[in-house]
Amino acid sequence: MVPMQTDLYEHLSKFDSSPILFVGSGFSRRYLGLEDWFHLLAKFSEEIGQNINYYVSSSNGSLPAAASLLAMDYHNTWWNEDKYSNARERYSDACKVTSSALKIEIARYIKEISETSPTDETLQHELELLQKSCIDGIITTNWDLMLERLFPEYKVFIGQEGAIFNNFQGVGEIFKIHGCCSDPNSQILTEEDYNSFDSKYPYLTSKLLTFFVEHPVIFIGYSLSDTNIVDILRSIGQCLSGDSLEKLRDRIIVIDWKPEEEPTFSDGTIKIGETTVPIKTIRTNSFIPVFSALASIKRRFPANVLRELKEYVFDLVRTNDPKGNLLVADIDSTNTHENLEVVFGVGAITKYHETGYKGLNRYDLCRDLIFDNGRFDPGHVLSVTMPDFPPASYFPVFKYLREAGRIMEDGRINTEELCDKVIRRAAYTQRNFNNPGAVRNVITRMPEFEHGLTEFYEAHGFTQVLAHSSKQDLTPADAKNLKSIIRLHFDEHVKNGKLLTPLAKIICLYDWLDYRYAIEFDQ
């Protein structure tokens, strides 16, 4: 075992969540022999009797623009030449835009290549190890079907819309953000495709940031100068301050293929414009130690089973509507209960449904508010959970009041049958969250205070945000940034399973801003 394998395994074992793989074109080149983007365009240029350099020079070196020019010529050839008659008969209904013909033929070619497997024994061994790896999910810019073959139980989301709008569980999933050969028109190929992709990029970035905050993310198949990795890290860097970026160092792991070097695992950086993004770097001449480390991580449930449990069981608990039965058996071919470390039972759920809400505490509600992962029934939270909370504690109420339909359009709150603790907190205004102290003194010491939440956080860090952000004149426009900042630092302010009061207080401020303020004042 090489030292890098041990170092990587020990590093990944520190996290509560398993890694996400971010897979680039180098992966398909290694295991399928697929061309890179330039040579793929060159192949299809030759099909219509053109040289790829004609298109590249005509577009001043821009490959997306070159692809647009090629797509136009390919469109004319595909619709008129006899050699494409069978393809026209079969796929003409799929031709929606000028680039469709080229995308269809590229997709057909990639589908065929996707059915092949490497004959080299080393590559075969690498893929066998990868299949055994403990990973929570995969994000890829590749169009081929190799990842689906390696992880057939994973759910696949295609395109930006698939990543943005679907209810993903964060485990057992493949996100093909540049489209897939199974849906030719989804492939991001031309200049027009990239313009459309870029226009929606902020929404995708918000989804990706969740992965970066909650998982270690391993980039494989990209060079450090690849525009895909640079654009993603630039977007992440624009969302975070220097201190927060440093906290992501352990979570961003880039594999740098170095065939002449011995494997190493070390700290590194990527310079993107004026921003330096800290990362972990794996330099390696073999993927065997990398995939061996991933395969050594222990998971109690297979990813696909864990995804089903999250998707179905939690939905059942949330809705209290048992529409069907979920039976999960034969986990990883385990045939006897003696071999199981975890037994997950679902039964008589209606009987115990409300009783379970008495076990929730302030930590659970605050985490649900910030990470959107509790899926609690708001009525039960208000009527069963909150009456048992200490009278003087800070806990969020407005999210659950809104979701229970108790906040009216005119801002009034229906407090019927609610306990006194909830009724008192439902009357809170921003003054209830203000820390005592002179604002002028804060401005004198930290002038960024007057420039808004984000600039104040970037200049002085989260400790000062905890101490002073409640004195700022925050509005619902600040709520999203405040939530993102809290996400990054949430676990730092939990002690012995309990949420520390300063964080609970600022979370309640966010609750008021996002779920109460807008309704009360933005009529």
C-alpha positions as CSV (number, residue, x, y, z in Angstrom):
1,M,0.0,0.0,0.0
2,V,1.5,3.3,-1.1
3,P,1.5,6.2,1.5
4,M,-0.9,8.3,-0.6
5,Q,-3.6,5.6,-0.3
6,T,-3.3,5.6,3.5
7,D,-3.3,9.4,3.6
8,L,-6.4,9.6,1.4
9,Y,-8.3,7.0,3.3
10,E,-7.5,8.6,6.7
11,H,-8.5,12.0,5.3
12,L,-11.8,10.9,3.9
13,S,-12.6,8.9,7.1
14,K,-12.8,12.2,9.0
15,F,-16.0,13.2,7.2
16,D,-19.5,12.1,8.2
17,S,-20.6,11.9,4.6
18,S,-19.0,9.9,1.7
19,P,-17.3,11.6,-1.2
20,I,-18.9,13.0,-4.4
21,L,-17.0,12.3,-7.6
22,F,-16.8,15.1,-10.2
23,V,-15.9,13.3,-13.4
24,G,-14.4,14.9,-16.6
25,S,-13.6,13.8,-20.1
26,G,-10.2,12.4,-19.1
27,F,-12.1,9.5,-17.5
28,S,-13.9,8.6,-20.7
29,R,-10.6,9.0,-22.7
30,R,-8.9,6.5,-20.3
31,Y,-11.5,3.8,-20.1
32,L,-13.4,4.2,-23.4
33,G,-10.9,5.7,-25.7
34,L,-13.2,8.6,-26.5
35,E,-11.7,11.6,-28.2
36,D,-11.4,14.9,-26.5
37,W,-13.7,17.7,-27.6
38,F,-11.4,19.0,-30.4
39,H,-10.8,15.6,-31.9
40,L,-14.5,14.7,-31.6
41,L,-15.4,17.8,-33.7
42,A,-12.5,16.9,-36.1
43,K,-14.0,13.5,-36.6
44,F,-17.4,14.8,-37.6
45,S,-15.9,17.6,-39.7
46,E,-14.1,15.0,-41.8
47,E,-17.4,13.2,-42.3
48,I,-18.7,16.1,-44.3
49,G,-15.4,16.8,-46.1
50,Q,-14.2,19.7,-44.0
51,N,-11.1,20.4,-41.8
52,I,-11.8,21.2,-38.2
53,N,-9.2,24.0,-38.4
54,Y,-11.5,25.8,-40.9
55,Y,-14.2,26.1,-38.2
56,V,-11.7,26.8,-35.4
57,S,-10.0,29.6,-37.3
58,S,-13.4,31.0,-38.4
59,S,-14.5,31.3,-34.8
60,N,-11.2,32.8,-33.5
61,G,-10.3,29.7,-31.6
62,S,-13.6,29.2,-29.8
63,L,-14.6,25.5,-29.8
64,P,-18.2,26.2,-28.9
65,A,-18.4,28.7,-31.8
66,A,-16.6,26.2,-34.1
67,A,-19.2,23.6,-33.1
68,S,-22.0,26.0,-34.1
69,L,-20.4,26.5,-37.5
70,L,-19.9,22.8,-38.0
71,A,-23.5,22.1,-36.8
72,M,-24.9,24.4,-39.6
73,D,-22.9,22.6,-42.3
74,Y,-23.7,19.2,-40.9
75,H,-27.4,20.1,-40.8
76,N,-27.4,20.8,-44.5
77,T,-25.5,17.6,-45.3
78,W,-27.5,15.4,-43.0
79,W,-30.8,16.4,-44.5
80,N,-29.7,16.1,-48.1
81,E,-27.2,13.3,-48.6
82,D,-28.4,9.7,-49.3
83,K,-26.0,8.2,-46.7
84,Y,-28.0,9.7,-43.9
85,S,-31.4,8.5,-45.3
86,N,-31.8,5.8,-42.7
87,A,-30.9,8.2,-39.9
88,R,-33.3,10.7,-41.2
89,E,-36.1,8.2,-41.3
90,R,-35.4,7.1,-37.7
91,Y,-34.5,10.4,-36.0
92,S,-36.0,13.2,-38.0
93,D,-38.7,13.8,-35.3
94,A,-35.9,14.5,-32.8
95,C,-34.5,17.4,-34.9
96,K,-35.6,20.4,-33.0
97,V,-32.9,22.9,-33.9
98,T,-30.1,23.3,-36.4
99,S,-27.6,21.6,-34.2
100,S,-29.8,18.5,-33.7
101,A,-28.5,16.5,-36.6
102,L,-24.9,16.8,-35.4
103,K,-25.9,16.0,-31.8
104,I,-27.8,12.9,-33.0
105,E,-24.8,11.5,-34.9
106,I,-22.4,12.3,-32.0
107,A,-24.8,10.6,-29.6
108,R,-25.1,7.5,-31.8
109,Y,-21.3,7.3,-31.9
110,I,-20.9,7.8,-28.2
111,K,-23.6,5.2,-27.4
112,E,-21.8,2.6,-29.4
113,I,-18.4,3.4,-27.7
114,S,-20.2,3.3,-24.3
115,E,-20.9,-0.4,-24.8
116,T,-17.2,-1.3,-25.0
117,S,-14.9,-2.2,-22.1
118,P,-11.1,-1.8,-21.7
119,T,-9.1,-4.9,-22.5
120,D,-6.1,-3.8,-20.4
121,E,-6.0,-5.7,-17.1
122,T,-4.9,-2.6,-15.1
123,L,-7.8,-0.6,-16.4
124,Q,-10.2,-3.4,-15.7
125,H,-8.9,-3.7,-12.1
126,E,-9.3,0.1,-11.6
127,L,-12.9,-0.1,-12.7
128,E,-13.6,-3.1,-10.4
129,L,-12.2,-1.1,-7.5
130,L,-14.2,2.0,-8.5
131,Q,-17.4,-0.1,-8.5
132,K,-16.7,-1.1,-4.9
133,S,-16.0,2.5,-3.9
134,C,-18.0,4.2,-1.2
135,I,-19.3,7.4,-2.9
136,D,-22.5,9.2,-2.4
137,G,-23.0,10.4,-5.9
138,I,-21.4,11.6,-9.2
139,I,-21.5,14.9,-11.1
140,T,-20.1,14.7,-14.6
141,T,-19.8,16.8,-17.8
142,N,-19.4,13.6,-19.9
143,W,-22.1,12.5,-22.4
144,D,-21.3,8.7,-22.4
145,L,-23.0,6.0,-20.5
146,M,-20.0,4.4,-18.7
147,L,-21.0,5.7,-15.2
148,E,-24.5,4.3,-15.6
149,R,-23.0,0.9,-16.4
150,L,-20.6,1.1,-13.4
151,F,-23.4,2.2,-11.0
152,P,-26.7,0.8,-12.5
153,E,-28.6,1.4,-9.3
154,Y,-28.0,5.1,-9.2
155,K,-30.7,7.5,-10.3
156,V,-29.6,9.7,-13.3
157,F,-30.5,13.4,-13.7
158,I,-29.8,14.8,-17.2
159,G,-29.0,18.5,-17.9
160,Q,-29.1,21.6,-15.7
161,E,-32.9,21.3,-15.3
162,G,-32.4,17.7,-13.9
163,A,-30.0,19.0,-11.3
164,I,-31.9,22.1,-10.4
165,F,-35.6,21.2,-10.4
166,N,-35.7,17.5,-9.2
167,N,-36.0,16.5,-5.6
168,F,-32.6,14.8,-5.2
169,Q,-31.6,13.0,-2.1
170,G,-27.9,13.6,-2.2
171,V,-27.0,9.9,-2.4
172,G,-27.0,7.3,-5.1
173,E,-27.4,9.8,-7.9
174,I,-25.6,10.8,-11.1
175,F,-25.9,14.4,-12.3
176,K,-25.0,14.8,-16.0
177,I,-24.9,18.6,-16.1
178,H,-23.8,18.8,-19.7
179,G,-26.4,16.4,-21.0
180,C,-26.2,12.8,-22.2
181,C,-26.0,10.8,-25.4
182,S,-29.3,9.1,-24.4
183,D,-31.0,12.5,-25.0
184,P,-29.1,14.0,-27.9
185,N,-30.6,17.5,-27.7
186,S,-29.5,17.8,-24.1
187,Q,-25.8,17.7,-25.0
188,I,-24.0,21.1,-24.4
189,L,-22.1,21.4,-27.6
190,T,-22.5,24.7,-29.5
191,E,-22.0,28.4,-28.6
192,E,-25.8,28.7,-28.2
193,D,-25.9,25.8,-25.8
194,Y,-23.1,27.3,-23.6
195,N,-24.8,30.7,-23.6
196,S,-28.0,29.1,-22.4
197,F,-26.0,27.0,-19.8
198,D,-24.2,30.1,-18.5
199,S,-27.5,32.0,-18.1
200,K,-28.7,29.4,-15.6
201,Y,-25.3,28.8,-14.0
202,P,-26.1,30.7,-10.8
203,Y,-28.9,28.3,-10.0
204,L,-26.7,25.3,-10.7
205,T,-23.9,26.8,-8.5
206,S,-26.3,27.0,-5.6
207,K,-27.0,23.3,-5.9
208,L,-23.3,22.5,-6.3
209,L,-22.4,24.6,-3.2
210,T,-24.6,22.2,-1.2
211,F,-22.4,19.3,-2.3
212,F,-19.2,21.2,-1.5
213,V,-20.4,22.1,2.0
214,E,-21.7,18.7,2.9
215,H,-19.3,16.3,1.1
216,P,-15.7,15.9,0.1
217,V,-15.7,16.4,-3.7
218,I,-13.1,14.5,-5.8
219,F,-12.3,15.9,-9.3
220,I,-11.2,13.1,-11.7
221,G,-10.6,13.4,-15.4
222,Y,-9.9,17.1,-15.4
223,S,-6.7,19.1,-15.8
224,L,-6.1,21.9,-13.4
225,S,-6.6,24.3,-16.2
226,D,-9.8,22.8,-17.6
227,T,-12.5,25.5,-18.1
228,N,-15.1,23.3,-16.4
229,I,-13.2,23.0,-13.1
230,V,-12.0,26.6,-13.3
231,D,-15.6,27.9,-13.9
232,I,-17.0,25.8,-11.1
233,L,-14.4,26.8,-8.5
234,R,-14.6,30.4,-9.6
235,S,-18.3,30.4,-8.9
236,I,-17.8,28.7,-5.5
237,G,-15.1,31.2,-4.7
238,Q,-17.4,34.1,-5.5
239,C,-19.9,32.8,-3.0
240,L,-17.5,32.4,-0.1
241,S,-15.1,34.6,1.8
242,G,-11.4,33.8,2.4
243,D,-12.1,32.1,5.7
244,S,-14.8,30.0,4.3
245,L,-12.8,29.0,1.3
246,E,-10.1,27.8,3.6
247,K,-12.6,25.6,5.4
248,L,-13.3,24.0,2.0
249,R,-9.7,23.0,1.5
250,D,-10.2,19.6,3.0
251,R,-13.3,19.0,0.8
252,I,-12.0,19.9,-2.6
253,I,-9.7,17.2,-3.9
254,V,-8.3,17.3,-7.4
255,I,-6.6,14.3,-9.0
256,D,-3.7,15.5,-11.2
257,W,-2.4,12.7,-13.5
258,K,1.4,12.6,-13.4
259,P,2.6,9.4,-15.1
260,E,6.3,10.1,-14.2
261,E,5.7,10.8,-10.5
262,E,5.2,8.7,-7.4
263,P,1.7,9.2,-5.9
264,T,1.4,12.0,-3.3
265,F,-1.5,13.6,-1.4
266,S,-0.8,17.2,-0.3
267,D,-2.2,20.8,0.1
268,G,-2.4,22.9,-3.0
269,T,-4.1,25.9,-4.6
270,I,-5.6,27.0,-7.8
271,K,-5.3,30.6,-8.9
272,I,-8.5,31.8,-10.5
273,G,-8.3,35.5,-11.5
274,E,-7.8,37.4,-8.2
275,T,-9.0,34.5,-6.1
276,T,-6.8,31.7,-4.7
277,V,-8.8,28.6,-4.0
278,P,-7.2,26.2,-1.5
279,I,-7.5,22.5,-2.5
280,K,-6.1,19.0,-1.7
281,T,-4.1,17.6,-4.6
282,I,-3.5,14.0,-5.5
283,R,-0.6,13.6,-7.9
284,T,-0.5,10.0,-9.1
285,N,0.7,7.6,-11.9
286,S,-2.0,5.1,-11.0
287,F,-5.7,5.2,-10.0
288,I,-5.4,1.9,-8.1
289,P,-4.4,3.5,-4.8
290,V,-7.1,6.2,-5.2
291,F,-9.9,3.7,-5.9
292,S,-8.6,1.3,-3.3
293,A,-8.8,4.1,-0.6
294,L,-12.4,4.8,-1.7
295,A,-13.3,1.1,-1.6
296,S,-11.9,0.8,1.9
297,I,-14.4,3.4,3.4
298,K,-17.1,1.6,5.2
299,R,-20.8,2.3,4.5
300,R,-23.6,0.7,6.5
301,F,-26.1,0.8,3.6
302,P,-25.4,0.6,-0.1
303,A,-25.9,4.0,-1.7
304,N,-29.0,3.0,-3.8
305,V,-30.7,1.5,-0.7
306,L,-29.9,4.6,1.4
307,R,-31.4,6.7,-1.4
308,E,-34.6,4.7,-1.4
309,L,-34.8,4.9,2.4
310,K,-34.4,8.7,2.3
311,E,-36.9,9.1,-0.6
312,Y,-39.7,6.8,0.6
313,V,-39.4,6.4,4.3
314,F,-38.9,10.0,5.2
315,D,-41.8,11.0,2.8
316,L,-44.0,8.5,4.6
317,V,-43.0,10.0,8.0
318,R,-43.6,13.6,6.7
319,T,-47.0,13.0,5.1
320,N,-48.3,10.3,7.5
321,D,-49.9,8.8,4.3
322,P,-48.8,5.2,3.8
323,K,-49.6,4.9,0.1
324,G,-47.7,1.7,-0.3
325,N,-45.2,-0.7,1.3
326,L,-41.4,-0.4,1.2
327,L,-39.5,-3.6,1.7
328,V,-35.7,-3.5,1.5
329,A,-34.1,-6.9,1.8
330,D,-30.9,-8.8,0.8
331,I,-28.7,-5.8,1.5
332,D,-25.4,-6.4,-0.4
333,S,-26.3,-10.2,-0.5
334,T,-26.5,-10.3,3.3
335,N,-28.8,-13.3,4.0
336,T,-28.8,-13.5,7.8
337,H,-29.6,-10.9,10.4
338,E,-26.5,-11.9,12.4
339,N,-24.4,-10.1,9.8
340,L,-26.3,-6.9,9.9
341,E,-24.9,-3.9,12.0
342,V,-28.1,-1.9,11.4
343,V,-31.7,-3.0,11.3
344,F,-34.1,-0.4,9.9
345,G,-37.7,-1.2,10.7
346,V,-40.9,0.5,9.5
347,G,-44.2,-0.6,11.0
348,A,-47.2,0.7,12.9
349,I,-46.0,4.2,11.9
350,T,-49.4,5.9,12.5
351,K,-49.3,4.8,16.2
352,Y,-45.9,6.3,16.9
353,H,-46.0,9.2,14.4
354,E,-46.9,12.0,16.8
355,T,-44.9,10.5,19.7
356,G,-41.7,10.8,17.7
357,Y,-42.1,14.6,17.5
358,K,-41.6,14.9,21.2
359,G,-38.0,13.7,20.8
360,L,-37.1,16.6,18.5
361,N,-35.1,19.5,20.1
362,R,-33.9,22.9,19.1
363,Y,-30.9,21.5,17.2
364,D,-33.2,19.4,15.0
365,L,-35.4,22.4,14.1
366,C,-32.5,24.7,13.5
367,R,-30.7,22.2,11.3
368,D,-34.0,21.6,9.4
369,L,-34.3,25.3,8.8
370,I,-30.8,25.8,7.5
371,F,-30.3,22.6,5.6
372,D,-33.9,21.9,4.5
373,N,-33.5,18.2,5.3
374,G,-35.9,17.5,8.2
375,R,-39.1,17.1,6.3
376,F,-41.1,17.6,9.5
377,D,-44.8,18.0,9.6
378,P,-45.2,21.7,10.6
379,G,-48.4,21.1,12.5
380,H,-46.8,18.4,14.7
381,V,-43.8,20.6,15.3
382,L,-46.0,23.4,16.5
383,S,-48.4,21.3,18.6
384,V,-46.2,18.4,19.8
385,T,-42.6,19.5,19.8
386,M,-42.5,23.2,20.8
387,P,-44.6,23.0,24.0
388,D,-41.8,21.0,25.7
389,F,-39.0,23.6,24.9
390,P,-37.6,25.7,27.7
391,P,-39.5,29.0,28.0
392,A,-36.4,31.3,27.5
393,S,-34.7,29.4,24.6
394,Y,-34.4,30.7,21.0
395,F,-36.0,28.3,18.5
396,P,-37.4,29.0,15.0
397,V,-41.2,29.3,14.6
398,F,-42.0,31.2,11.5
399,K,-41.0,28.5,9.0
400,Y,-43.4,26.1,10.6
401,L,-46.2,28.7,11.0
402,R,-45.9,29.5,7.3
403,E,-45.8,25.9,6.2
404,A,-48.8,25.1,8.4
405,G,-50.8,27.9,6.7
406,R,-51.0,30.0,9.8
407,I,-49.5,33.2,8.4
408,M,-52.2,35.0,6.4
409,E,-51.7,37.1,3.3
410,D,-52.3,40.3,5.3
411,G,-49.6,39.2,7.8
412,R,-51.8,38.2,10.7
413,I,-51.0,34.9,12.4
414,N,-53.6,32.3,13.4
415,T,-52.6,31.3,16.9
416,E,-55.6,29.2,17.7
417,E,-54.7,26.2,19.9
418,L,-51.0,27.1,19.9
419,C,-49.0,27.1,23.2
420,D,-48.0,30.3,24.9
421,K,-44.3,29.8,23.9
422,V,-45.2,29.8,20.2
423,I,-47.6,32.7,20.5
424,R,-45.0,34.9,22.2
425,R,-42.4,34.1,19.6
426,A,-44.9,34.7,16.8
427,A,-45.0,38.3,17.9
428,Y,-41.3,38.8,17.6
429,T,-39.8,41.7,15.6
430,Q,-36.2,42.3,14.6
431,R,-35.7,44.1,17.9
432,N,-36.0,40.8,19.8
433,F,-32.8,39.5,18.1
434,N,-30.7,42.7,18.6
435,N,-27.7,42.3,20.8
436,P,-27.1,45.2,23.2
437,G,-24.3,47.6,22.4
438,A,-23.7,50.8,20.5
439,V,-23.8,50.5,16.7
440,R,-21.5,53.5,16.4
441,N,-18.7,51.7,18.2
442,V,-19.0,48.7,15.9
443,I,-18.8,50.9,12.8
444,T,-15.7,52.7,14.2
445,R,-13.9,49.4,14.8
446,M,-15.3,47.6,11.7
447,P,-16.4,50.0,9.0
448,E,-17.5,47.2,6.7
449,F,-20.5,46.8,9.1
450,E,-22.2,49.6,7.1
451,H,-21.5,47.9,3.7
452,G,-23.8,45.0,4.2
453,L,-23.8,41.4,5.6
454,T,-21.6,39.8,2.9
455,E,-18.8,42.4,3.0
456,F,-18.9,42.4,6.8
457,Y,-18.5,38.6,6.9
458,E,-15.7,38.5,4.3
459,A,-13.8,41.1,6.3
460,H,-14.3,39.9,9.8
461,G,-15.5,36.3,9.8
462,F,-18.4,34.4,11.3
463,T,-17.6,35.3,15.0
464,Q,-18.3,38.9,14.3
465,V,-21.4,38.1,12.3
466,L,-22.7,36.2,15.3
467,A,-22.0,39.1,17.6
468,H,-23.1,42.0,15.5
469,S,-25.2,41.1,12.4
470,S,-28.4,41.5,14.3
471,K,-27.6,45.2,14.7
472,Q,-27.5,45.5,10.9
473,D,-30.6,46.6,9.1
474,L,-31.1,43.3,7.4
475,T,-33.9,42.6,4.9
476,P,-35.3,39.5,3.1
477,A,-32.7,40.2,0.4
478,D,-30.0,39.2,3.0
479,A,-31.7,36.0,4.0
480,K,-30.2,33.8,1.3
481,N,-26.6,34.9,2.1
482,L,-27.1,34.6,5.8
483,K,-28.4,31.1,5.4
484,S,-25.4,30.1,3.2
485,I,-23.0,31.6,5.8
486,I,-24.7,29.8,8.7
487,R,-24.5,26.5,6.7
488,L,-20.7,26.8,6.5
489,H,-20.3,27.3,10.2
490,F,-23.2,25.4,11.7
491,D,-21.3,22.4,13.0
492,E,-18.7,24.6,14.7
493,H,-21.3,25.8,17.1
494,V,-22.7,22.5,18.3
495,K,-21.5,21.1,21.6
496,N,-22.5,17.7,22.9
497,G,-25.3,17.5,20.4
498,K,-26.7,20.9,21.5
499,L,-26.8,24.2,19.6
500,L,-25.0,27.1,21.2
501,T,-27.2,30.0,22.0
502,P,-25.5,32.7,19.8
503,L,-26.0,30.5,16.7
504,A,-29.6,29.7,17.7
505,K,-30.3,33.4,18.0
506,I,-29.0,34.3,14.5
507,I,-30.8,31.3,13.0
508,C,-34.0,32.6,14.6
509,L,-33.2,36.0,13.0
510,Y,-32.9,34.3,9.6
511,D,-36.2,32.5,10.3
512,W,-37.9,35.8,10.9
513,L,-36.3,37.5,7.8
514,D,-37.2,34.7,5.4
515,Y,-40.5,33.5,6.7
516,R,-42.1,36.5,8.5
517,Y,-40.5,39.8,7.4
518,A,-41.5,39.5,3.7
519,I,-45.1,38.7,4.4
520,E,-45.4,41.3,7.1
521,F,-43.9,44.2,5.2
522,D,-43.8,43.4,1.5
523,Q,-47.5,43.6,0.8
